[in-house]
Amino acid sequence: MKNQSKRKRIIEIIKALSKEIPDSQIALKFSNPFELLIATILSAQCTDVRVNEVTKGLFKKYRSPKDYAEAESKELEEDIRPTGFYRNKTKSIQRSCQELMDRFGGKVPKTLEVLVTLPGVGRKTANVLLGNAFGIPGIVVDTHVRRVSQRIGLTKNDDPVKIEFDLMEIVPKEKWTHFSNLLVWHGRKTCIARKPLCEICVIRKWCDYGSKMKT
């Protein structure tokens, strides 16, 4: 019964946020699944704006898994340095690209179970790829989705995987990717970390956190 109530609330939340944020597409810029894989790895602990600045030149220089795998590590590190944690990211990118060539003929696989076997790819990255590159529904739990879903009262968990499974139970499957993108944008624009803008929030009446704020 509790989940039934949450499902009804989610439908209203999706309607309100879709009207408020009509263009809720992923902010990372890409032209194919492979580029999105690279961009998503680079986005760890980095803003999408900065990643897009870096990939604008990166995607012209490196066009295939082979290009990344065979690149000089130091050179690739310098190319992606502005995204932070560039040494670890370089290792993840080069190892993932080698795996793509060795196991998948240079193609990005289309299942979560296989994607998460790639170095540097967890469930979040896998679901980003599935939903935004392949049109396969996936719940993406980043810092914004985690914060907003907790405040709204859709989960009491802190672990991203547990949050993902909580949301999978109550969000219509065909809406998983759209719902995730909506929460990301809402978390960036309105339900910000330090001081959420509850006074202008379009989903305040369905939000556990916002409903407690003084009017």
C-alpha positions as a Markdown table, in Angstrom:
| # | Residue | x | y | z |
|---|---|---|---|---|
| 1 | Met | 0.0 | 0.0 | 0.0 |
| 2 | Lys | 2.9 | 2.3 | 0.8 |
| 3 | Asn | 4.5 | 1.7 | -2.6 |
| 4 | Gln | 1.1 | 2.3 | -4.3 |
| 5 | Ser | 1.0 | 5.7 | -2.7 |
| 6 | Lys | 4.5 | 6.5 | -3.8 |
| 7 | Arg | 3.8 | 5.4 | -7.3 |
| 8 | Lys | 0.9 | 7.9 | -7.5 |
| 9 | Arg | 3.1 | 10.6 | -6.1 |
| 10 | Ile | 5.8 | 9.9 | -8.6 |
| 11 | Ile | 3.4 | 10.2 | -11.6 |
| 12 | Glu | 2.5 | 13.7 | -10.3 |
| 13 | Ile | 6.2 | 14.6 | -9.7 |
| 14 | Ile | 7.1 | 13.5 | -13.2 |
| 15 | Lys | 4.3 | 15.6 | -14.7 |
| 16 | Ala | 5.3 | 18.7 | -12.7 |
| 17 | Leu | 9.0 | 18.4 | -13.4 |
| 18 | Ser | 8.5 | 17.6 | -17.1 |
| 19 | Lys | 6.5 | 20.9 | -17.4 |
| 20 | Glu | 9.2 | 22.8 | -15.4 |
| 21 | Ile | 12.1 | 21.2 | -17.2 |
| 22 | Pro | 10.9 | 20.3 | -20.8 |
| 23 | Asp | 14.4 | 19.7 | -22.0 |
| 24 | Ser | 15.7 | 17.3 | -19.4 |
| 25 | Gln | 18.2 | 15.5 | -21.6 |
| 26 | Ile | 21.6 | 14.5 | -20.2 |
| 27 | Ala | 24.0 | 17.4 | -20.1 |
| 28 | Leu | 27.0 | 15.5 | -21.4 |
| 29 | Lys | 27.6 | 16.0 | -25.1 |
| 30 | Phe | 28.2 | 12.9 | -27.3 |
| 31 | Ser | 27.5 | 11.6 | -30.7 |
| 32 | Asn | 27.6 | 7.8 | -30.1 |
| 33 | Pro | 27.6 | 5.3 | -27.2 |
| 34 | Phe | 31.4 | 5.1 | -27.1 |
| 35 | Glu | 31.8 | 8.9 | -26.7 |
| 36 | Leu | 29.2 | 8.8 | -23.9 |
| 37 | Leu | 31.2 | 6.0 | -22.1 |
| 38 | Ile | 34.3 | 8.2 | -22.2 |
| 39 | Ala | 32.4 | 11.3 | -21.1 |
| 40 | Thr | 30.8 | 9.5 | -18.2 |
| 41 | Ile | 34.0 | 8.1 | -16.9 |
| 42 | Leu | 35.5 | 11.6 | -17.1 |
| 43 | Ser | 32.5 | 13.0 | -15.2 |
| 44 | Ala | 33.4 | 11.4 | -11.9 |
| 45 | Gln | 34.0 | 14.2 | -9.4 |
| 46 | Cys | 33.8 | 16.7 | -12.2 |
| 47 | Thr | 31.1 | 19.0 | -13.6 |
| 48 | Asp | 29.4 | 18.2 | -16.9 |
| 49 | Val | 30.4 | 21.6 | -18.1 |
| 50 | Arg | 34.1 | 21.0 | -17.6 |
| 51 | Val | 33.8 | 17.5 | -19.2 |
| 52 | Asn | 32.1 | 19.0 | -22.3 |
| 53 | Glu | 34.9 | 21.5 | -22.6 |
| 54 | Val | 37.5 | 18.7 | -22.5 |
| 55 | Thr | 35.7 | 16.3 | -24.8 |
| 56 | Lys | 35.2 | 18.9 | -27.5 |
| 57 | Gly | 38.9 | 18.5 | -28.5 |
| 58 | Leu | 39.3 | 15.0 | -27.1 |
| 59 | Phe | 36.7 | 13.4 | -29.4 |
| 60 | Lys | 38.4 | 14.9 | -32.4 |
| 61 | Lys | 41.8 | 13.5 | -31.3 |
| 62 | Tyr | 40.7 | 10.1 | -30.2 |
| 63 | Arg | 38.0 | 8.5 | -32.3 |
| 64 | Ser | 38.0 | 4.8 | -31.4 |
| 65 | Pro | 38.8 | 2.4 | -28.5 |
| 66 | Lys | 42.1 | 1.7 | -30.4 |
| 67 | Asp | 43.1 | 5.3 | -30.3 |
| 68 | Tyr | 42.7 | 5.5 | -26.5 |
| 69 | Ala | 44.2 | 2.1 | -25.8 |
| 70 | Glu | 47.3 | 2.8 | -27.9 |
| 71 | Ala | 47.8 | 6.4 | -26.8 |
| 72 | Glu | 50.8 | 7.4 | -24.6 |
| 73 | Ser | 49.4 | 7.4 | -21.1 |
| 74 | Lys | 51.2 | 10.6 | -20.2 |
| 75 | Glu | 49.7 | 12.4 | -23.2 |
| 76 | Leu | 46.2 | 11.2 | -22.5 |
| 77 | Glu | 46.6 | 12.2 | -18.8 |
| 78 | Glu | 47.5 | 15.8 | -20.0 |
| 79 | Asp | 44.5 | 15.8 | -22.4 |
| 80 | Ile | 42.0 | 15.0 | -19.6 |
| 81 | Arg | 43.9 | 16.7 | -16.7 |
| 82 | Pro | 41.2 | 19.4 | -16.3 |
| 83 | Thr | 38.6 | 16.8 | -15.3 |
| 84 | Gly | 40.6 | 15.8 | -12.2 |
| 85 | Phe | 41.8 | 12.4 | -11.0 |
| 86 | Tyr | 43.3 | 12.2 | -14.5 |
| 87 | Arg | 45.8 | 9.4 | -13.7 |
| 88 | Asn | 43.1 | 7.0 | -12.5 |
| 89 | Lys | 40.7 | 8.1 | -15.3 |
| 90 | Thr | 43.4 | 7.4 | -17.9 |
| 91 | Lys | 43.9 | 3.9 | -16.5 |
| 92 | Ser | 40.2 | 3.2 | -16.5 |
| 93 | Ile | 39.7 | 4.6 | -20.1 |
| 94 | Gln | 42.7 | 2.7 | -21.5 |
| 95 | Arg | 41.8 | -0.6 | -19.8 |
| 96 | Ser | 38.1 | -0.3 | -20.8 |
| 97 | Cys | 39.1 | 0.5 | -24.4 |
| 98 | Gln | 41.4 | -2.5 | -24.5 |
| 99 | Glu | 38.5 | -4.7 | -23.2 |
| 100 | Leu | 36.2 | -3.3 | -25.8 |
| 101 | Met | 38.6 | -4.4 | -28.5 |
| 102 | Asp | 39.5 | -7.7 | -27.0 |
| 103 | Arg | 36.0 | -8.8 | -26.1 |
| 104 | Phe | 33.4 | -6.8 | -28.1 |
| 105 | Gly | 35.0 | -5.9 | -31.4 |
| 106 | Gly | 35.3 | -2.3 | -30.3 |
| 107 | Lys | 31.6 | -1.9 | -29.7 |
| 108 | Val | 30.0 | -0.8 | -26.4 |
| 109 | Pro | 27.9 | -3.7 | -25.0 |
| 110 | Lys | 24.2 | -3.1 | -24.3 |
| 111 | Thr | 23.5 | -4.9 | -21.1 |
| 112 | Leu | 24.2 | -3.7 | -17.5 |
| 113 | Glu | 25.6 | -7.1 | -16.5 |
| 114 | Val | 28.3 | -6.8 | -19.2 |
| 115 | Leu | 28.9 | -3.1 | -18.9 |
| 116 | Val | 29.8 | -3.3 | -15.3 |
| 117 | Thr | 32.6 | -5.7 | -16.1 |
| 118 | Leu | 34.5 | -2.9 | -17.8 |
| 119 | Pro | 37.2 | -1.1 | -15.8 |
| 120 | Gly | 35.9 | 2.2 | -14.4 |
| 121 | Val | 32.2 | 1.3 | -15.1 |
| 122 | Gly | 29.8 | 0.9 | -12.2 |
| 123 | Arg | 26.0 | 0.7 | -12.2 |
| 124 | Lys | 25.6 | 4.5 | -12.5 |
| 125 | Thr | 27.7 | 4.7 | -15.6 |
| 126 | Ala | 26.1 | 1.6 | -17.1 |
| 127 | Asn | 22.6 | 3.0 | -16.6 |
| 128 | Val | 23.7 | 6.4 | -18.1 |
| 129 | Leu | 24.7 | 4.5 | -21.2 |
| 130 | Leu | 21.7 | 2.2 | -21.4 |
| 131 | Gly | 19.2 | 5.0 | -21.0 |
| 132 | Asn | 20.8 | 7.8 | -23.0 |
| 133 | Ala | 22.7 | 6.0 | -25.7 |
| 134 | Phe | 20.6 | 2.9 | -26.3 |
| 135 | Gly | 17.1 | 3.8 | -25.1 |
| 136 | Ile | 17.1 | 1.0 | -22.6 |
| 137 | Pro | 15.5 | 2.1 | -19.3 |
| 138 | Gly | 17.9 | 2.6 | -16.3 |
| 139 | Ile | 17.8 | 4.4 | -13.0 |
| 140 | Val | 20.9 | 6.6 | -12.6 |
| 141 | Val | 21.7 | 7.4 | -9.0 |
| 142 | Asp | 24.2 | 10.3 | -8.9 |
| 143 | Thr | 24.6 | 12.8 | -6.1 |
| 144 | His | 21.5 | 14.8 | -7.2 |
| 145 | Val | 19.2 | 11.8 | -7.6 |
| 146 | Arg | 20.3 | 10.5 | -4.2 |
| 147 | Arg | 19.7 | 13.8 | -2.5 |
| 148 | Val | 16.4 | 14.6 | -4.2 |
| 149 | Ser | 14.9 | 11.1 | -3.8 |
| 150 | Gln | 15.8 | 11.2 | -0.1 |
| 151 | Arg | 14.2 | 14.6 | 0.4 |
| 152 | Ile | 11.1 | 13.7 | -1.5 |
| 153 | Gly | 10.7 | 10.6 | 0.7 |
| 154 | Leu | 11.2 | 8.0 | -1.9 |
| 155 | Thr | 14.0 | 6.2 | -0.1 |
| 156 | Lys | 15.7 | 6.1 | 3.3 |
| 157 | Asn | 18.8 | 4.5 | 2.0 |
| 158 | Asp | 22.2 | 6.1 | 1.5 |
| 159 | Asp | 23.8 | 3.4 | -0.7 |
| 160 | Pro | 23.3 | 4.2 | -4.4 |
| 161 | Val | 22.6 | 0.6 | -5.4 |
| 162 | Lys | 19.9 | 0.3 | -2.7 |
| 163 | Ile | 18.4 | 3.7 | -3.8 |
| 164 | Glu | 18.4 | 2.4 | -7.4 |
| 165 | Phe | 16.4 | -0.7 | -6.4 |
| 166 | Asp | 14.0 | 1.4 | -4.2 |
| 167 | Leu | 13.3 | 3.6 | -7.2 |
| 168 | Met | 13.0 | 0.7 | -9.6 |
| 169 | Glu | 10.1 | -0.6 | -7.5 |
| 170 | Ile | 8.0 | 2.5 | -7.6 |
| 171 | Val | 8.9 | 4.4 | -10.8 |
| 172 | Pro | 7.3 | 3.0 | -14.0 |
| 173 | Lys | 10.0 | 1.2 | -16.0 |
| 174 | Glu | 9.5 | 3.2 | -19.2 |
| 175 | Lys | 10.1 | 6.4 | -17.1 |
| 176 | Trp | 13.4 | 5.3 | -15.4 |
| 177 | Thr | 15.7 | 7.3 | -17.6 |
| 178 | His | 13.5 | 10.3 | -17.9 |
| 179 | Phe | 12.8 | 10.3 | -14.2 |
| 180 | Ser | 16.6 | 10.2 | -13.4 |
| 181 | Asn | 17.3 | 13.1 | -15.8 |
| 182 | Leu | 14.5 | 15.1 | -14.2 |
| 183 | Leu | 15.9 | 14.6 | -10.7 |
| 184 | Val | 19.4 | 15.5 | -11.9 |
| 185 | Trp | 18.2 | 18.8 | -13.3 |
| 186 | His | 15.9 | 19.5 | -10.4 |
| 187 | Gly | 18.8 | 18.9 | -8.0 |
| 188 | Arg | 21.0 | 21.3 | -9.9 |
| 189 | Lys | 18.5 | 24.1 | -10.3 |
| 190 | Thr | 16.2 | 24.0 | -7.3 |
| 191 | Cys | 16.8 | 21.2 | -4.8 |
| 192 | Ile | 20.4 | 22.2 | -4.3 |
| 193 | Ala | 22.6 | 20.7 | -1.6 |
| 194 | Arg | 23.1 | 23.4 | 1.0 |
| 195 | Lys | 19.9 | 25.4 | 0.9 |
| 196 | Pro | 17.1 | 24.0 | -1.4 |
| 197 | Leu | 14.9 | 26.7 | -3.0 |
| 198 | Cys | 11.7 | 25.2 | -1.5 |
| 199 | Glu | 9.8 | 28.5 | -2.0 |
| 200 | Ile | 9.9 | 28.1 | -5.8 |
| 201 | Cys | 9.8 | 24.3 | -6.0 |
| 202 | Val | 7.1 | 22.9 | -8.2 |
| 203 | Ile | 7.0 | 19.6 | -6.4 |
| 204 | Arg | 7.0 | 20.9 | -2.9 |
| 205 | Lys | 3.6 | 19.6 | -2.0 |
| 206 | Trp | 4.7 | 16.0 | -2.8 |
| 207 | Cys | 8.0 | 16.5 | -0.9 |
| 208 | Asp | 8.6 | 15.3 | 2.7 |
| 209 | Tyr | 11.3 | 17.9 | 3.1 |
| 210 | Gly | 9.6 | 20.8 | 1.5 |
| 211 | Ser | 6.2 | 20.2 | 3.2 |
| 212 | Lys | 8.0 | 20.8 | 6.6 |
| 213 | Met | 9.3 | 24.2 | 5.6 |
| 214 | Lys | 7.5 | 27.3 | 6.8 |
| 215 | Thr | 5.3 | 29.0 | 4.2 |
